[in-house]
Amino acid sequence: MAKDPHQDAGPTGIAKTALKLTVNGQPIATKVSPSVSLLDFLRDDLKLKGAKECCSVGECGACTVMIDGQSVNACLVLAAESDGTNVETVESLSAGGQLSTVQHSFLKCGAVQCGFCIPGMVMSAEALHRAVPDATEAEVREALSGNLCRCGGYNRMFDAMRDAAGDVPHCETTAPVTGKSVGADISRLGGIERVAGTQEFLADIDLDGMAHLKLVSIDVGRARINRIETEKAMAVPGVIDVITAADLPHPMPHFGPTYRDRPVMAVDETRYHGEPVAAVVAETKEIAAYAAGLVGVDYDALPAVCTVKQALASDAHPVQDPALRPGDPMAETNILKERHFGWGDIDAVTPDLVIENTYTFPMVTHFAIEPHGFIVDATDDAMTIWSPVQHPFLLQKIMAQLFDLPLSAVRVLAPDPGGGFGGKQIPKFEPLVAFASRRTGRPCRLVLTLEETFQAVRRAAAEVTVRSGFSKEGDILFHDINSNYLIGAYADVAERVTTKGNYLGCGPYRVPNARIAARAILSNTTPSCAFRGFGTPQVNWAVEGQINAAARQLGIDGFEIRMRNVADKGDEIVQGDVPADGHWLQSVQKAADLLGWDTPKQPGRGRGIAVGIKAGATTGLSNSTVRLLADGSILVFAGTSDMGQGARTIFAQLAADALGAPYDRVKVIMGDTSIVPFDLQTSASRSTVFMGTAITRACEDIHAQVIQLASDTLGLPEDTIQVDDGNIILPSGSEPIFDFVQKKLGAWNGELIGNGRMRKPTDKDHPLGGSPAFFEFNCTAFEVEVDQATGEVLIHNHVTVGDVGKALNPLQVEMQDEGAAIMGLGHSLYEQVLLDDDGRIRNLGAIDYRIVTTKDMPEKMMTGMIENADGPGPKGSKGVSEGAILCTAPALAAAVADATGVVIKDLPLTPERVWWALQEQGAVAAQ
Amino acid sequence: MAEACAAWATPGRDARLLFGGTDLTVGLRHGHLTTDVVIDLKRVADLAADIGPSKGMLRVSAGTTMSALAAYLDREGLFAALRDAANVVGSIQIRNRATLAGNICNASPAADTVPVLVALGSAVEISGPHGSREVAVEEFILGNRQIDLRRGEIVSAVLIPLARQNCGCAFDRITRRRGVDLATANLCCLIDERSEVVFAFGSVAPRPLVVRSIDPVLTDPSATAHDREKTVAALCAIAAPISDVRASAGYRTAMLGVMAERALASARRRQQVGGTHG
């Protein structure tokens, strides 16, 4: 029986206290539970959803509001403390319908990507702008350093603050435009909502009668569950249900994208730290959280395998039940899959130089500022799922299979993710929430804490040993690569990550002989999944390290050895597969030029350069429907998720130009599987190429109909009418389709509907299921200085250049590139998930897992791009969102080595690690 | 004030004092702390934000935030080391809430202002049911999250001696990144008018660790770097830091030496510039 959630006493029996305050100019008198934070009070009681929740410990700043004119973290303030104060939230900044100066500048300068951090960021920026209207960049970096942006929009925010201060920004967007929008720095669709704080993210959705879930987990890496005590939790007023494995179907349903190995809830044994063993469903999230603490779990800790060595030990326990892998000869081991690639004969060459090294890459986590969240409203014969998922149609398929429903009965609504980065691709807790909804007859919501997201998604750690041969002139003769990727307790998409990354393990080079062995190894850790760059950054850290080592040993410059070996357009990279699809040497040259590679170096400085390629999508289908309405305005339907990469904007640009319409007359509809046609997924930087092509073809479908329309209404033969570049060309002259249809479509009393699709079929004989549709090539270069006494690395200049084919929106390309580069700095310098011997994550949450802040930004960061219109996407475009993360670490390590002489083969290059390496070098030198 | 003391003294229940709350709310959320009652001191008039000289001391009331403190010190040209330390406590949002008194009472070994306060010979002013008392910060912090505060007592102010002239003082810290971070290790170096050098170390022991030296090699410009480094290293040797998720003991130990050298140099520069309290 549901209890009244608005009762005076909370679950702990503490009475509510009176609260009087002013919020955005409105006086408010109410009662509040003394344990409720100001953030929850604003969001849940006042329905002011602008301030966001991420870390809940005052580190991320997503909840920044002002109290009596001073910026504070609303998560660290109890609502009761704000009694008598004047609170301002982001909603107040544009209350009059006009954006504030700072909001306007953020929008204008392209500081907005996914937008989840933006309301908090804007509040910090506003506080600075009020106090110091002409703030210097140093002041801006300081003022915004308490706000984390994982999309990596910092450079643009610095620019925005210059703009707000009245200086000329480096780059600004155009909006709205008439005429051609492709190729222009068009302002982001959805940008206004994001700076204003009105963009609705998953956690902002309220449904009538919605109940709240809280997961119960145990604090150890692996355990045998003996008994779960739910009575105390059930007795808490407001608790609706406590679900354990015993309450779910027998046998426990399992799911997964390829391997159906993940149970909806752990049965008898937990396999990683944080794997839930029960879920509490309650009227409010506070009650659910409180009651979850009362669920008693009797368990015995079991030994956990958490490293490659432990997982491969002959006496290691299998992480997964071998019965889950029938017919697999390695089912008794922790090797989920072992792949072998190669060409030539590495034993047949006689190199002048052979180098062998082992490189390690740490576990890192996505840290999207929006924690994962799920809402499901399920009945026995249908369900609606809200999830900020990158692959709505995959979620639909998996849920339909799991619950034995027709696809038509499973509707996925995918609000724009507040950052995805690969972490929001594959279903995680949607099935559990669906069971909860079925049991309770209520829509159920689960929003994870940041700590729980650390336990839900991560990148595979890797140990990669490479033996490489070179001629004395610096030619690469062979690579012998042995990659061990430490994936988690369930496969998710991690086996594909390992395979795809290592298939291109030799990088963007002409390598005559190669042998590659890659293993995906299960362990008692967070299931690893896709993460920007997929499996490339790990192996590329090793292989680029080898190139840098060879350069040093042969006395060849890091730039020269790459100009000597990097494949240029048409050169074979993987023998027998598609060749290099761009003039990659141009990118290498441009990166060197932007950095000033040939200029004299100041004493103490070091420079480094590296390259990387990632395979674009290999298969898949994207559909689009475009509707040209009677007044010339356009609806574009696309199954892509806009998670900050700006897909919606690109799609609108393409449709606007194809139909001769102003950009602001296009609306893009996404994120509803019952409305938009099928799209395989939003990943692998595929959307511009795949969905962009589908949209372009849908517009071409409309072009044919426009010709029919003209023929019909003007009485002209069809062969006298043409469509080109958004215009209709008639014998009497040409005009934009947009103008033409306004005059003529009314007579038809309707609209024109175009369909288009791009499909790349599966090639069963190809190790990846198909050749990459394009490559993402990047060259990154650094100039650094190292504090030899502390090991701290100071980055003076960070340059990245991508081979993008054609920048449909150059500013967005730069934003994606910078975002990837900044994320790369994270795993290069700070980020690592640390485990104890029992498999517990020691640095759960924002306090001890460090990502890049504004103050960690390089003194200078520059993005260049090479445009030869040689990609398969619209106007010759390629995917661009991952290139700059592929080779950050090896370029940075090369610069550190150049500055100090120390060569580090383990990431991240924390001050401590660099310092120890310097000590070791000193000790060697002293001998 | 009396009401707050009485509420806090009520026997038979757990209670926690809250001012800025930037540590307390995190502790409560993570379950490191549990309590029946939280007593919000922000409305206690006697504790309201107030900074100013009083009886030869700079008196910083318990309600003074880090932001207000840093701005005051900057404006008045006072205690540059304390200003520097206050300016690296969390982000601006944190510093707009967190108080100096709270930073002491939270008694985290990594607290940034504590080494400076200790080096400067600061005390806390405590009010309680049985009157008030003053305790040196160095003595007040008993260990990790342990302070010499009895039930019913409230720290009403922090007192920093103003009388000393011709001192130089500097704060330094090591962090994992340049942006907002907790100190891996931190310290303060004070050179007083008699050329006594005081080092106060943070994050390397459960409570503030202080060493004093009158060895002239530390302040003599003609002393060799080698001799000075040797003396500094010997002074740092009293620290026995632990390894944890932020750093190894070995790195912490080495960084104390590096920071001590740097802070000493900077304290000497500030002493030469003259003025009050470097």
HADDOCK unambig.tbl for C-alpha pairs under 7 A between the chains (distance, minus, plus):
assign (segid A and resid 57 and name CA) (segid B and resid 26 and name CA) 5.50 0.50 0.50
assign (segid A and resid 70 and name CA) (segid B and resid 96 and name CA) 6.56 0.50 0.50
assign (segid A and resid 71 and name CA) (segid B and resid 93 and name CA) 5.23 0.50 0.50
assign (segid A and resid 71 and name CA) (segid B and resid 96 and name CA) 6.88 0.50 0.50
assign (segid A and resid 72 and name CA) (segid B and resid 93 and name CA) 4.14 0.50 0.50
assign (segid A and resid 72 and name CA) (segid B and resid 94 and name CA) 6.47 0.50 0.50
assign (segid A and resid 72 and name CA) (segid B and resid 96 and name CA) 6.44 0.50 0.50
assign (segid A and resid 72 and name CA) (segid B and resid 97 and name CA) 6.93 0.50 0.50
assign (segid A and resid 73 and name CA) (segid B and resid 93 and name CA) 5.81 0.50 0.50
assign (segid A and resid 76 and name CA) (segid B and resid 21 and name CA) 6.65 0.50 0.50
assign (segid A and resid 76 and name CA) (segid B and resid 22 and name CA) 5.77 0.50 0.50
assign (segid A and resid 76 and name CA) (segid B and resid 25 and name CA) 5.71 0.50 0.50
assign (segid A and resid 77 and name CA) (segid B and resid 21 and name CA) 6.86 0.50 0.50
assign (segid A and resid 143 and name CA) (segid B and resid 92 and name CA) 6.51 0.50 0.50
assign (segid A and resid 145 and name CA) (segid B and resid 91 and name CA) 6.49 0.50 0.50
assign (segid A and resid 145 and name CA) (segid B and resid 179 and name CA) 6.06 0.50 0.50
assign (segid A and resid 145 and name CA) (segid B and resid 180 and name CA) 6.54 0.50 0.50
assign (segid A and resid 146 and name CA) (segid B and resid 91 and name CA) 4.71 0.50 0.50
assign (segid A and resid 146 and name CA) (segid B and resid 92 and name CA) 6.65 0.50 0.50
assign (segid A and resid 146 and name CA) (segid B and resid 93 and name CA) 6.89 0.50 0.50
assign (segid A and resid 146 and name CA) (segid B and resid 180 and name CA) 6.65 0.50 0.50
assign (segid A and resid 789 and name CA) (segid B and resid 258 and name CA) 6.55 0.50 0.50
assign (segid A and resid 790 and name CA) (segid B and resid 255 and name CA) 6.67 0.50 0.50
assign (segid A and resid 842 and name CA) (segid B and resid 245 and name CA) 6.91 0.50 0.50
assign (segid A and resid 853 and name CA) (segid B and resid 179 and name CA) 5.53 0.50 0.50
assign (segid A and resid 854 and name CA) (segid B and resid 179 and name CA) 6.87 0.50 0.50
assign (segid A and resid 855 and name CA) (segid B and resid 178 and name CA) 5.81 0.50 0.50
assign (segid A and resid 855 and name CA) (segid B and resid 179 and name CA) 4.79 0.50 0.50
assign (segid A and resid 856 and name CA) (segid B and resid 177 and name CA) 6.71 0.50 0.50
assign (segid A and resid 856 and name CA) (segid B and resid 178 and name CA) 5.43 0.50 0.50
assign (segid A and resid 856 and name CA) (segid B and resid 179 and name CA) 5.76 0.50 0.50
assign (segid A and resid 910 and name CA) (segid B and resid 176 and name CA) 6.82 0.50 0.50
assign (segid A and resid 911 and name CA) (segid B and resid 176 and name CA) 6.65 0.50 0.50
assign (segid A and resid 912 and name CA) (segid B and resid 251 and name CA) 6.46 0.50 0.50
